Amino acid sequence: MSNHFSVSTPRQLADAFVHELAELEPSVATMLGLKPGDDRMPDYSPAKSTARAELGAKVLADLDVLQAASPEGFEEVEARCAALLRNRIGVELEAHEAGENLRVLRNIGSPVHAARSLFLLMPQTTEEDWTVIARRLAKFGDSYASLQKTLDEGRRRSITSAPLQVETVIEQLGEWLQGEQSWFNQFAAKGPEALQAELAAAADGAAEAVAQMRRYLKEEYLPDAQGTPDAAGRERYLLSTRRFMGASIDPEEVYAWGWQEFTRIDAEMRELAEQIRPGATPVEAMAWLDEHGRRVEGVEEVRDWLQNMMDNAIAELDGTHFDIAEPIKEVEAMIAPSGSAAAPYYTRPSVDFSRPGRTWLPTLGRTVFPIYDLVSTWYHEGVPGHHLQFAQWAHVSGELSIYQTTLGSSSGMTEGWALYAERLMDELGYLDPEERMGYLDAQMMRAIRVVIDIGMHLELRIPEDSPLAAGQTWTPELAGDFFAMHSGRPKDFIDSEIVRYLGWPGQAISYKLGERAWLNGREAARAAYESRGEDFDLKAWHMKALSLGALGLDDLEEALAEL
């Protein structure tokens, strides 16, 4: 690694950072599609984490040099990139210094899951593609061995994940192995016949590495994790929120605002429930929709239904509320692999669109899928939500930098857009009463997240006008009960969500706070146009907003207002 990058602008520095990071971390290379044929597995060891931190420090030092050479400041697009680099890399260095890289077990988005998910991002079309997969799969155990080094270092320094997270991961790993064939053997069986012996041997080795990790977590790590609290506490929580949002928050203000949102949405849901099922509460109305509402039967059938829904949204929104470029019009609906968390998710396209964006539905063993709680969710995950934003970023990455359109993103901006997209489809009249109940249920979930996430981690008191445990201190049990009182989601989903919030401090609140920034920015832009006597063109604003690239929430709201 050289002492300095040979660059002259922040955007060039950002791109150099991405390419060097892709050399350092194969997961980055695969996600972005930068190194076709890469068969390396990620190294999750403390040494590799330190190397990443050193690379980040080097980038910030080079940015200081560029800043000194431009005493009058950068032009706007370069200034945004420079601010993003400082924001994102700076907070990650703080997290590394605090030992957060050692506390990595949770039920979603941990290295345990990322190592497996890497294979779902790889090309699977040709025999050569599967040859690369076979070579990488044979190295799977090395990745888990490196992760164990990190977990051992955490044990040595008494920095461990909470027992609840460890127990959940142990259970998930068991799901990967259950049945006649492990998940890895099922995946390998999709490869060409000529490679089956090699693939099967590699899959057997990966399954054994999972079994070994499961034994290690259960017999060695979990005993040492006893006593680690579920709650993050104020200091860790505020650091984590800056990682997820690129902004500092006043947690008490956000907590109070979250409660106001809960109250507002609850009133809307009660009014709509009366229309759907007179005399019913919202939860009763959703239970009725589960049994008597429109539904799709069959796993492959629901995948097809979701695919058609996204294709139709693209056709109807293009040219009216967005200008959707041709490469963006391909998005794939997928069924999530077993042993995933309960929530649907999205994986972005490669930078060259050789791998399309994909939405993923965890079935949780179900074969019947009520429509009311799918529609808004797929506007969120697909179009005009995550897919439209991330694919547009890939489309304009040459005008910004790869960093601004991939690794520099944070949950506040991206999940905020996805919630804005759900609200937009409601504003445009796309939701019938059943579908609107699902939309409000999703909105309620995001408002409750704000309340219980902050409430659990900061151990705040439950508001006095709460219908449950008023004045008591939030606990995971009370949070789960409160969630169940106001949601149509099944118990296993709610349980998974509570574990997720506890293991990912501050991530859950980024959705609603991000939506707030997008809405505030839109209304400020609209007001600015009206003050000049000009018409506000929402489609033009959307496309300019989607072409900004990543920003922290504070910078985002200001930039949106000026579009």
N, C-alpha and C positions, 0 to 999 in steps of 0.2 A: 504494500500500500504506500503510494507516494505521499510526500508531505503536503502537497497542494494539488488541487485540480487545475488543469489548464483551461480556465473559463474566464469570460469577461462580463457575464450578466447573471443575475439570480436564476433565470430560467435555465440557462446552460448548466449552472451549478446543480440545480434540482434534478435535471436529467442525468448528469454525471453520477449523482448520488444514487438514483434508481438503478442504473446499470451496475454500479459497484456493489450495491446491496443485492442485486440478482446474482452476482458472482459469489457473494457471501452466503446467501440464503436461497436454496433451491425452490422453496415454496413461493417466494416472490417471483422468480423466473417463470415458474409454471403458471401461476395465477395470471401473469401479464402476457404469457406466450412469448417471452423474450429469448428463450434458449431451447428451441425444438430438439428433441432427443435427449434432454437432460434426464439422467437416471439417478441423480443423487437424492438421498433422503435428507430431510432437515436434521441439523445438529442442534439439539436443545440444551447443550451443556452450558455451564457457567462461563466457560472460556469463550464460547461463541456469542453469548449475551454481552460479554465485555467487549468483544471485537465490534459488535454492532454499536455499542455506546461510544467506542473510540471513533468509529466512522462518523457518527452523528456530531461528536465534538469537533472533528476535523471540518465538517461542512459548515458549522457555525463559525469557526475560526476563519474559513475562507470567505464567508459572508461578511464578516467584519472587515476584511481586506477590501472587498468590493465596495462596501459602504464608505470606507475611508477614501476610496478613489472617486466617489461621486458625492462630494460635499453638498451639492444642491439637491440631492435625492434622486431616486429612480423615477422613470416614467411609470404611469399608472399600472400597467400590466406587470412590470417588473417589481414594483413596490408590493403588489398583492402577493406575488410569489415569495418575495423576501419575508413578508410578514408571516406567511404560512409556514415557511421553513423554521423561522424562529419559534413560532407558537408550537408546532407539532414536535419538532426535535427537542426543543427545550424542555417540554413537560415530560417527554419520554426519558430524558436524561435524569430528571428529578425522580421519576418512578424507579429507574434502575438504581440510583443512589439509595433510595429507600428500601431496596430489596424486594420490590414488587415482582421482579422477574423470577423470584424463588417461590412465590405464592400463586401457582398457576392452575391448580385443579378446580374445576367448576363443571357444571353440567352442560355447558355449551361453549364453543369457541376456545377450548383449551388446546395445548399441544397434543394431548391424548386424542382429541377429535381431529385436529388439523392434519396429523400424519395419515389418517385414513382418508380424509376428504380430498387429499391431494390427488388420489387416483381418479376421482370423479371429474377432475379438471383436465385430465390428460386425453389426448386424441385416442380414439378406440376404433378407427376405421380400417386400417391396413394391417398386414402381418408385421410390418416394421413398427407400427405403433405399439402392438402387443409385445414385440420383442423388448422395446424400451420399458414397458410396464413390467414385464417379467424380471428384467434386471433390477428395476427399482424395488419391486415387491420383495425380491430376495434380500434387500438391505433394510427391510422394515425394522427388524430387531435392533439394528444399530441406532435407529432413531429413538426407540424406547430406552435403550441403554444410556444414551446421552441425557434423556429426560430424567432418568433415575439419578444421575449425577447431580442434576439441579435440585431434585427433591431431597437428596441426601445433604446437599449444602444447606438447604433450608432447614432441615432437621438440626444440623450442627449449629446453626445460628438462631434456632428457635423461631424461625419464620415459616409457618406452615399454613396450609389451607385448613379451613374449619372442618371438623368431622363430618358434618352434613354433606359438604361438597365431595369429600373423599368417598363416603358411603354411596353417594349417587353415582359417581364415576365407576366404582366397583360393580354396581348393579348394571350400568350401561355396558361395561366390558363383558359381563356375563351374557347379555343379550346378543352381542356380536358372535358369541361362540355357541349359542344354543341351537338345537335342531340337529339334523343329520349332517349338515355341512355348516362350517363357519361362514360368516359374511365374506371373508376373503376367498374361500373356495367357491362360493356362489358367483362372486365377481369374476374370478379367474376362468370359470367354466364358460363365460361369454366369449373367450378368445378363440382363435383359430385352432382347428384340430391338430395341426402340425406342431403347435407349441404347448399342447395340453400337459405333457409330462413336466416340462420346465415350469409352467405356470402353477400346476398343482403342487409341485415341491416348494415353490416360493410361497404359495398361499398357506401351506402347512407350517412353514417357518414363521410367517406373520402371525398365524393363529397361536402358535406356541409362545411368541413374544407377548401377545395380548394376555395369554393365560399366566405367563410369568409376571407381567406387570400387575395383574389382578392379585396374585398371591403376595407380591411385594407390598402393594397398597394395604391389603387386608392384614398382613402379619407383621409388617415392619413400620410402615408409614402411619397408619391409622392410630396405633397406640401412642406415638409421639405427638400426634395432632390433637389428642384429647386436651381440653382446656382452652383451645383457640376459640375465641368468641365468633359467633355468626356475624355480629354487627361490626362494621368497619371502624366506627368512631369518627369524630369530626375531622381530624387531620387527614386520615386516609381517604375519607369520603370526598373532601374538597379537592384533594389531589386527583382523585379518580374522575370527578366531574369535569375537571379541566382537560383530562385526557379524552373524554368522550364528546366534549362540546366546544373545545377551543374558546372557552369563556369561563370567567369566575362567576359564581352565583352567591346570592344571599339565601341560604337554605330555609330560613324562617319565612322570608317573603315568598319563596317558591312553594313552600308547604301550604301557606295560607291561600295562595292563588290556586294551587291544585285542589284544595277543598272547595273553593268557589266553583271551579270547573265541574267537580263531582256533583255539586248541588244543582248546577244548571243542566247538566246532561241527564241527571236523574229525573228532573221535572219533564224534560222532553220525552224521555222513555216512558214515563207513566202516561202521558197524553197519547202516545202512539200505541201503547199496549191496550188502552181502552178502545181504540179503533179496531185493532186486530182481534181482540178477545174481550168483549165488554166485561168489566168487573175483575179482570186479571191484573196482577202485578206484572212488571216487565219480565221477571224471571219466569213467572207462570206462562206468560205469553210466548216466551222463547221455548219453554218446555213443550208447549202445544205445537209450535212450529217444528220442533224436532220430530214430532210424531205425525203431524198432519200437513206440514208445509211442503213446498216443492222440494224434490230431492233427486239425487243421482245415485243409482245403484251400480256398484262394481268399481274396482280400483282403476282398471284401464278406462272405464267409461268416464270416471271423474277427471282423469288426466286429459282425455279428449275434450271434455266439456270446458275445462280451464283453458286449454289451448285455443278452442274456438272463441272463447270469451276475449282472450287477449288479441287474437287476430281481428275480431270485430271492433274492439276498442281502437286499434291502430287505424283501421279503415275509416272509422267515424270521426276520430279526432284530428287526423292529418288534414291540414288545409283549413281547418275551422278554428281550433284552439292551439294547435302546434303545427310546425313544419317539420315533418319526420323524414329524415334522410333514409335512403334505401337500405343501407346496412343495418339500420336500427329496427327495421320492420321484421326481422327474424328474432323470435324469442321462443324458447321451448319450455313447455310444462313438463315437470318430472315428478316422480314419486321418490320421497326421501328414503335413504337406506334405514334399516332397522337400527335401533339403539341410538336414535337421534333425540334431541329435545323435542318437546311437543309442538313448538311454534313453527309455522311455515317460514321459509327464508328464500333468499335470492343469491345467485352467484353471477358476477358480472362477466361480460365478454372479454376475450383477450383483446389487446390493443389493436390487433389487425383484423378482428372479427372472425378469425378462423374458428374460434369457439364462440358460439352465441351466448347471450345472456340466458339464464335458466331460473325458473321458479320451482320450488321444491315443496311438496305437500307430505308431511308425516301422516301416515294413516292411523297409527296407534292401534293397528289390528282391526280397524273399522272397514266395512264394505258398503255402508250406506252413508251418504253425505248430504245433509240438508243444505239447500241453496242459500238460505238467508244469511248464514255466517261465512260464506265463501266469497260472495261478490265483492264487497268492499275490501276484503283482504287481498283479493287478486288485483284490484285497482292499485293497492298499496305495493304489492310485490312486483307486479308486472307493468302495465301501462294504464295510466300515465305516471306510475310511481317509480320504484327503483330502476326498472329496466330503462325507462325513457331517460332518466337522469344519467345513469352510469353509461349507457350506450351513447348518449349525446356527448358525454365527456370523452369517450374513446374517439368519437368522430372529430372532435375539435382539439385533440391532444397535441397535434402538430402546431397549433396556433398558441398553445399555452406551454405546458411541459407535461411529461408523463407523470411527474410527481403530483402536480396540481389536479390531475384527472384520475389518479389511482390512490397511491399510498398516502397522500396528504389529506385524504378525506377523513372526517370524523362523524360519529353517529348523529350528533345534533343536526348537522346540515343535511345529511342523507335521509335519516329517519324523519326529520322535520319535513323534507320535501314529500316523502311518501304519505305522511299524514295530511299534508296540504293537498296531495293528489286525491285522497279519499274525499276530503271536504269539497274539492272542486267538482267531483262527479256528483256529489249531492247538490251542490249549487246549480249545476247544469241540468238537474232533473233526471238523472240516469237511474235513480233508485226508486223502486216501487215500495209500498209499505213494508212488505216482508224484508226486502233487501235493506231498507232504511233502518229497520230494527237491528239488523246485523251491523250496520255502520255505527249506529249509536252504541251498540254493545262494545264494538272495538274502541270507540271514543271513550266510553266509560272505563274500559280496561286501562287506557293510557292515562286517564285522570287519576284512577285509583293507584296506578304505578307511582305517580308523583307523590301521593300521600303516604303510601305504605313503604316505599323505598326510603324516602327521607326519614319517615317515622321510625322504621326499624333500625336503620344504621345510626341515627342520632338519638334514638330512644326518646322520642318526643311524646307528649301527651296527646291522646285522642281528643278531637274537638268536642266541646260540651253538647253540641247539637247532633252528635253522631247517634245513629240508631243502634249502635253496638258499643258497649264498654266505654261510654263517654267518660273522659277524665282519666282513664287508665293509660299506662304506658304501652306503646306498640310492642308486640311480640310476633314472631313468625306465626304462631297459632292464631292470634287475633287477626293478623293480616289475612291469613287464608280464609277465616270465617267471614270477614268483612267482604273480601273479594267474592266469595260464593253467594253472599246475600244480594249482590248487585251484578251478577254475570250469568249469562247463559252457557258459559263454558263448563265442560265436564270436570269432575274432581281431579282426575289425573293431570289434566292440563293446568289447573290452578296450582296443584302441588308442585308441578314442574316449574311454574312461573315463580313461586315463592323461593324455591331453591336458586333459580337463576338470579333473582334480584339480590339475594344475599351473597352470591358468589361473584357478582359483577357490579360492585357498588357504583351507583350513579349512571349506569348505562340506561336503566329503565326510564329515567326522567328526561333523557335527551330527546325522546320522541315529541312530547308535548311542548317542551321548551323550544325545540327546533321549529315545530309548527307555529308557535307564537312569533318567532323571528320572521318566518316567511310571510305570515299574515300581516304583521306590523310593517314589514318592508313593502309589501304590495300596496297597503293602504296609504303609506307615506308617498309612494310613487304616484298613486292615483291623485292624491291631494295636490301634489306638486304640478301635475299636468293641468288639473282643474284651476289652480291658482293662476296659471298662465293663459287660461282660456282655451286650452287645447284638449282634444279628445284623448282618452287613455286607451291604448290599443293593447288589450290583454294578451293576445297571441304574440305580438312583438315583445312584450315584457317577459312572457314565459321563455321565449327562445333566447333572449339576452341573459335572463337569469340562469338558464340551464347551461349557458356557455361561459359562465364565470369561472368554472372550476371550483375546487374546494376552498372554503374559508371557514375560520372559526365563527361562532355565532355572533359575537360582537361586531366583527368586520362584515359579516354577511348582511345583517340588518341595515347597516349604513350603505353598503353597496347596492342592495336592492332598492332602497329609497331613491337612489340617484339614477336608476335606469330609465 
